[in-house]
Amino acid sequence: MKVISDLERNINALEIPELGYSTISDHAAVHVLNSTSLAIVILCGHNAHIIERTIRAQDYGTIDIHIHQDIITVTI
């Protein structure tokens, strides 16, 4: 669980250059689903793809990043 908790913390603090270097936590709620998955619920749907690109640009060792409407799931 420590790995997914660390990932949750890192994603929450991740800065988004395209949104004035605000953080993911300013635009979304990040929730641990289980020991290998997170859900990122975007508060303003029009920012979803910007947030997804920002997460994908990081080297978190993720297996899958999937977006559906305003929810991004990240699996490690």
VOSE-818865 format. One record per atom (N, C-alpha, C): residue number from 1; residue in three letters; x negated, y, z. Coordinates in pm, 1 decimal, decimal comma. Atoms other than C-alpha are relative to their C-alpha. Layout:
BEGIN
+-------+------+----------+----------+----------+
: lummi : vodo :        x :        y :        z :
+-------+------+----------+----------+----------+
:   NUM :  ALA :        X :        Y :        Z :
...
+-------+------+----------+----------+----------+
***
This chain:
BEGIN
+-------+------+----------+----------+----------+
: lummi : vodo :        x :        y :        z :
+-------+------+----------+----------+----------+
:     1 :  MET :    -81,8 :   -119,9 :      0,0 :
:     1 :  MET :      0,0 :      0,0 :      0,0 :
:     1 :  MET :    -86,4 :    126,6 :      0,0 :
:     2 :  LYS :     85,6 :   -118,3 :     -5,5 :
:     2 :  LYS :   -294,7 :    233,2 :     54,3 :
:     2 :  LYS :    -28,1 :     55,5 :   -139,5 :
:     3 :  VAL :     31,2 :    -45,0 :    136,1 :
:     3 :  VAL :   -374,3 :    246,0 :   -318,4 :
:     3 :  VAL :    115,6 :     81,1 :    -57,1 :
:     4 :  ILE :   -115,7 :    -72,6 :     54,9 :
:     4 :  ILE :    -20,9 :    349,7 :   -417,9 :
:     4 :  ILE :     25,5 :    128,3 :     78,2 :
:     5 :  SER :    -16,4 :   -122,1 :    -80,4 :
:     5 :  SER :     -4,7 :    598,4 :   -128,6 :
:     5 :  SER :   -101,7 :    106,2 :    -39,7 :
:     6 :  ASP :    103,3 :    -93,8 :     46,9 :
:     6 :  ASP :   -332,6 :    755,1 :   -242,5 :
:     6 :  ASP :     38,2 :     58,1 :   -136,2 :
:     7 :  LEU :    -44,5 :    -47,3 :    131,1 :
:     7 :  LEU :   -197,7 :    775,3 :   -597,6 :
:     7 :  LEU :    113,1 :    101,3 :     14,6 :
:     8 :  GLU :   -109,8 :    -93,8 :    -24,8 :
:     8 :  GLU :    119,2 :    942,8 :   -468,8 :
:     8 :  GLU :    -54,5 :    136,6 :     43,3 :
:     9 :  ARG :     60,4 :   -124,3 :    -48,6 :
:     9 :  ARG :    -89,5 :   1202,8 :   -284,8 :
:     9 :  ARG :    -72,6 :     73,7 :   -112,5 :
:    10 :  ASN :     74,4 :    -61,9 :    110,8 :
:    10 :  ASN :   -312,9 :   1263,6 :   -588,2 :
:    10 :  ASN :     92,1 :     60,4 :   -104,7 :
:    11 :  ILE :    -93,1 :    -52,8 :    100,2 :
:    11 :  ILE :    -21,7 :   1306,0 :   -827,6 :
:    11 :  ILE :     72,6 :    122,0 :     53,9 :
:    12 :  ASN :    -65,6 :   -116,5 :    -59,1 :
:    12 :  ASN :    158,8 :   1542,8 :   -589,6 :
:    12 :  ASN :    -87,8 :    124,7 :     -9,6 :
:    13 :  ALA :     93,1 :   -113,9 :     -1,6 :
:    13 :  ALA :   -151,6 :   1765,6 :   -578,2 :
:    13 :  ALA :    -54,9 :     36,4 :   -137,9 :
:    14 :  LEU :     52,7 :    -22,5 :    134,3 :
:    14 :  LEU :   -227,6 :   1743,6 :   -952,0 :
:    14 :  LEU :     49,2 :    133,1 :    -57,6 :
:    15 :  GLU :    -33,8 :   -128,7 :     59,6 :
:    15 :  GLU :   -238,5 :   2085,9 :  -1117,8 :
:    15 :  GLU :     37,9 :    -16,9 :   -146,3 :
:    16 :  ILE :    -49,8 :      5,0 :    137,7 :
:    16 :  ILE :    -54,4 :   2144,8 :  -1445,2 :
:    16 :  ILE :    -40,8 :    129,6 :    -70,3 :
:    17 :  PRO :     46,9 :   -121,8 :     66,1 :
:    17 :  PRO :   -247,8 :   2393,0 :  -1661,6 :
:    17 :  PRO :    108,4 :     70,0 :    -82,3 :
:    18 :  GLU :   -104,0 :    -58,8 :     85,7 :
:    18 :  GLU :     47,9 :   2444,1 :  -1900,0 :
:    18 :  GLU :    110,1 :     71,3 :     78,6 :
:    19 :  LEU :   -100,7 :    -64,9 :    -84,9 :
:    19 :  LEU :    262,8 :   2555,7 :  -1606,5 :
:    19 :  LEU :    -67,6 :     88,9 :    104,4 :
:    20 :  GLY :     66,7 :    -97,5 :    -86,1 :
:    20 :  GLY :     26,3 :   2812,8 :  -1460,0 :
:    20 :  GLY :    -76,9 :    -60,6 :    115,8 :
:    21 :  TYR :     76,1 :     70,1 :   -102,3 :
:    21 :  TYR :   -175,5 :   2560,3 :  -1259,2 :
:    21 :  TYR :     80,2 :    -25,3 :    127,6 :
:    22 :  SER :    -81,5 :     45,0 :   -112,5 :
:    22 :  SER :    117,6 :   2486,6 :  -1032,8 :
:    22 :  SER :    -21,1 :   -151,0 :     12,5 :
:    23 :  THR :     22,4 :    142,9 :    -21,6 :
:    23 :  THR :    120,8 :   2134,2 :   -889,4 :
:    23 :  THR :    123,8 :    -81,5 :    -36,7 :
:    24 :  ILE :   -111,5 :     90,5 :     27,7 :
:    24 :  ILE :    335,1 :   1832,9 :   -969,6 :
:    24 :  ILE :    107,0 :     15,8 :    107,9 :
:    25 :  SER :    -97,8 :    -10,0 :   -109,2 :
:    25 :  SER :    498,3 :   1870,3 :   -627,2 :
:    25 :  SER :     85,5 :    126,5 :     -8,5 :
:    26 :  ASP :    -82,0 :   -119,9 :     22,3 :
:    26 :  ASP :    621,7 :   2215,7 :   -733,9 :
:    26 :  ASP :    113,9 :    -26,9 :    -98,2 :
:    27 :  HIS :    -94,8 :     26,0 :    108,4 :
:    27 :  HIS :    817,0 :   2056,8 :  -1019,7 :
:    27 :  HIS :     68,2 :   -136,1 :      7,7 :
:    28 :  ALA :    -53,3 :    136,1 :     -5,8 :
:    28 :  ALA :    898,3 :   1701,9 :   -910,4 :
:    28 :  ALA :    -10,8 :    -56,5 :    140,6 :
:    29 :  ALA :     10,1 :     76,4 :   -124,7 :
:    29 :  ALA :    954,4 :   1464,0 :   -621,8 :
:    29 :  ALA :    -62,5 :   -134,3 :    -35,1 :
:    30 :  VAL :     70,6 :    125,2 :     26,4 :
:    30 :  VAL :    714,4 :   1169,1 :   -613,4 :
:    30 :  VAL :     33,8 :    -97,8 :    112,2 :
:    31 :  HIS :    -42,5 :    100,0 :    -97,8 :
:    31 :  HIS :    836,2 :    851,5 :   -441,1 :
:    31 :  HIS :    -66,9 :   -133,8 :    -28,3 :
:    32 :  VAL :     52,3 :    135,7 :     11,6 :
:    32 :  VAL :    667,3 :    518,6 :   -375,5 :
:    32 :  VAL :    118,7 :    -94,5 :     -9,3 :
:    33 :  LEU :   -106,1 :     99,3 :     16,3 :
:    33 :  LEU :    893,7 :    240,8 :   -504,8 :
:    33 :  LEU :    -37,7 :   -133,0 :     64,5 :
:    34 :  ASN :     52,7 :    122,0 :    -61,1 :
:    34 :  ASN :    679,0 :    -54,9 :   -400,5 :
:    34 :  ASN :   -152,4 :      9,3 :     -3,1 :
:    35 :  SER :    146,1 :     -6,4 :    -12,8 :
:    35 :  SER :    312,1 :   -147,6 :   -363,9 :
:    35 :  SER :    -72,3 :     26,4 :   -131,7 :
:    36 :  THR :     66,0 :    -24,1 :    128,8 :
:    36 :  THR :    246,9 :    -99,8 :   -738,1 :
:    36 :  THR :     67,7 :    106,2 :    -86,4 :
:    37 :  SER :    -75,2 :    -93,9 :     85,3 :
:    37 :  SER :    497,3 :    161,8 :   -860,4 :
:    37 :  SER :     41,7 :    127,2 :     72,0 :
:    38 :  LEU :    -48,4 :   -131,0 :    -45,2 :
:    38 :  LEU :    587,4 :    527,9 :   -821,6 :
:    38 :  LEU :    109,9 :     46,5 :    -93,6 :
:    39 :  ALA :    -96,6 :    -71,1 :     83,6 :
:    39 :  ALA :    885,3 :    724,3 :   -945,4 :
:    39 :  ALA :    -24,3 :    148,3 :     20,4 :
:    40 :  ILE :     17,4 :   -144,8 :     -3,8 :
:    40 :  ILE :    840,0 :   1090,2 :  -1030,6 :
:    40 :  ILE :    127,1 :     58,8 :    -59,2 :
:    41 :  VAL :   -128,2 :    -56,6 :     42,1 :
:    41 :  VAL :   1174,6 :   1268,8 :  -1046,9 :
:    41 :  VAL :    -22,1 :    147,8 :    -28,8 :
:    42 :  ILE :     26,0 :   -136,1 :     44,7 :
:    42 :  ILE :   1143,5 :   1590,0 :  -1246,3 :
:    42 :  ILE :    119,7 :     88,2 :     36,6 :
:    43 :  LEU :   -106,6 :    -89,5 :    -42,6 :
:    43 :  LEU :   1342,6 :   1881,1 :  -1105,0 :
:    43 :  LEU :     57,3 :     81,0 :   -116,1 :
:    44 :  CYS :    -42,8 :    -73,5 :    119,3 :
:    44 :  CYS :   1359,6 :   2072,3 :  -1435,2 :
:    44 :  CYS :    -37,4 :    -84,6 :   -120,8 :
:    45 :  GLY :     24,0 :     96,4 :    105,9 :
:    45 :  GLY :   1396,3 :   1827,1 :  -1722,6 :
:    45 :  GLY :    -83,6 :     49,7 :   -115,9 :
:    46 :  HIS :     77,7 :    -49,9 :    114,2 :
:    46 :  HIS :   1242,2 :   2056,5 :  -1983,5 :
:    46 :  HIS :   -150,7 :     -6,4 :     24,3 :
:    47 :  ASN :    142,9 :     13,6 :    -30,3 :
:    47 :  ASN :    905,2 :   2012,7 :  -1804,2 :
:    47 :  ASN :    -47,0 :   -144,9 :     -0,2 :
:    48 :  ALA :     33,5 :    141,9 :    -13,6 :
:    48 :  ALA :    913,6 :   1631,5 :  -1814,3 :
:    48 :  ALA :   -118,0 :    -42,0 :    -87,5 :
:    49 :  HIS :    107,6 :     43,2 :     89,5 :
:    49 :  HIS :    686,9 :   1585,7 :  -2116,8 :
:    49 :  HIS :   -132,8 :     68,4 :     32,4 :
:    50 :  ILE :    123,3 :    -68,6 :    -43,4 :
:    50 :  ILE :    436,8 :   1844,4 :  -1991,9 :
:    50 :  ILE :    -59,0 :    -74,0 :    118,7 :
:    51 :  ILE :     45,8 :     72,6 :   -118,7 :
:    51 :  ILE :    415,1 :   1661,1 :  -1659,8 :
:    51 :  ILE :    -52,3 :   -138,1 :    -39,6 :
:    52 :  GLU :     45,8 :    131,3 :     46,5 :
:    52 :  GLU :    386,6 :   1325,1 :  -1834,7 :
:    52 :  GLU :   -138,2 :     10,9 :    -64,0 :
:    53 :  ARG :    131,2 :    -18,4 :     64,8 :
:    53 :  ARG :     97,2 :   1451,4 :  -2051,9 :
:    53 :  ARG :   -110,0 :     25,5 :    102,4 :
:    54 :  THR :     98,8 :    -32,2 :   -103,0 :
:    54 :  THR :    -79,4 :   1588,7 :  -1745,6 :
:    54 :  THR :    -40,5 :   -124,9 :     77,1 :
:    55 :  ILE :     30,1 :    124,7 :    -72,2 :
:    55 :  ILE :    -52,4 :   1255,7 :  -1562,6 :
:    55 :  ILE :    -79,9 :    -95,0 :    -89,0 :
:    56 :  ARG :     71,0 :     89,9 :     93,3 :
:    56 :  ARG :   -162,8 :   1057,4 :  -1869,6 :
:    56 :  ARG :   -145,6 :     41,8 :    -21,2 :
:    57 :  ALA :    136,1 :    -50,6 :     22,1 :
:    57 :  ALA :   -473,6 :   1278,3 :  -1901,0 :
:    57 :  ALA :    -95,2 :    -37,9 :    114,1 :
:    58 :  GLN :     82,3 :     37,1 :   -114,4 :
:    58 :  GLN :   -596,3 :   1157,1 :  -1560,8 :
:    58 :  GLN :    -44,8 :   -145,2 :    -12,1 :
:    59 :  ASP :     50,9 :    137,4 :     -0,2 :
:    59 :  ASP :   -798,1 :    841,3 :  -1502,2 :
:    59 :  ASP :     36,2 :    -65,9 :    133,4 :
:    60 :  TYR :    -47,5 :     61,0 :   -124,1 :
:    60 :  TYR :   -587,3 :    678,5 :  -1231,2 :
:    60 :  TYR :     -1,9 :   -152,3 :     -5,0 :
:    61 :  GLY :      0,7 :    145,0 :     11,6 :
:    61 :  GLY :   -629,6 :    323,2 :  -1357,4 :
:    61 :  GLY :    140,7 :    -58,1 :     -6,7 :
:    62 :  THR :   -138,2 :     46,2 :      8,8 :
:    62 :  THR :   -260,1 :    294,0 :  -1431,1 :
:    62 :  THR :     15,9 :   -103,0 :   -111,2 :
:    63 :  ILE :    -31,6 :    100,5 :    100,9 :
:    63 :  ILE :   -116,6 :      1,8 :  -1624,0 :
:    63 :  ILE :    104,4 :     55,0 :    -96,2 :
:    64 :  ASP :   -110,2 :    -49,0 :     82,8 :
:    64 :  ASP :    194,9 :    178,8 :  -1747,9 :
:    64 :  ASP :     51,9 :    132,5 :     53,5 :
:    65 :  ILE :    -69,3 :   -124,9 :    -31,7 :
:    65 :  ILE :    345,2 :    526,4 :  -1753,8 :
:    65 :  ILE :    118,3 :      5,7 :    -95,6 :
:    66 :  HIS :   -121,9 :      4,0 :     80,2 :
:    66 :  HIS :    704,0 :    532,1 :  -1873,4 :
:    66 :  HIS :     88,7 :    118,3 :     37,9 :
:    67 :  ILE :    -89,7 :   -112,8 :    -26,3 :
:    67 :  ILE :    940,9 :    827,1 :  -1908,8 :
:    67 :  ILE :    137,7 :    -32,3 :    -55,7 :
:    68 :  HIS :   -139,2 :     13,0 :     42,0 :
:    68 :  HIS :   1318,5 :    812,0 :  -1928,8 :
:    68 :  HIS :     75,5 :    120,8 :     55,0 :
:    69 :  GLN :    -67,2 :   -124,6 :    -35,7 :
:    69 :  GLN :   1499,5 :   1145,5 :  -1926,8 :
:    69 :  GLN :    -83,6 :     77,9 :    100,2 :
:    70 :  ASP :     70,1 :    -81,7 :    -99,7 :
:    70 :  ASP :   1389,8 :   1317,9 :  -1602,5 :
:    70 :  ASP :    -78,2 :    -83,4 :    101,3 :
:    71 :  ILE :     71,2 :     87,4 :    -94,2 :
:    71 :  ILE :   1215,7 :   1021,0 :  -1438,6 :
:    71 :  ILE :   -119,5 :    -63,7 :    -71,0 :
:    72 :  ILE :    121,2 :     64,2 :     48,4 :
:    72 :  ILE :    860,2 :    904,8 :  -1493,1 :
:    72 :  ILE :    -34,1 :   -110,9 :     99,9 :
:    73 :  THR :     47,4 :    107,3 :    -88,1 :
:    73 :  THR :    753,2 :    567,4 :  -1354,6 :
:    73 :  THR :   -145,0 :    -28,3 :    -33,2 :
:    74 :  VAL :    142,4 :     28,1 :     14,0 :
:    74 :  VAL :    388,6 :    490,6 :  -1297,2 :
:    74 :  VAL :    -26,4 :   -132,9 :     69,9 :
:    75 :  THR :     34,0 :    130,6 :    -55,7 :
:    75 :  THR :    266,1 :    135,6 :  -1242,3 :
:    75 :  THR :   -150,4 :    -18,4 :     -2,5 :
:    76 :  ILE :    143,8 :     27,3 :     -7,4 :
:    76 :  ILE :    -80,5 :     39,9 :  -1125,4 :
:    76 :  ILE :    -22,6 :   -149,7 :      2,0 :
+-------+------+----------+----------+----------+
***
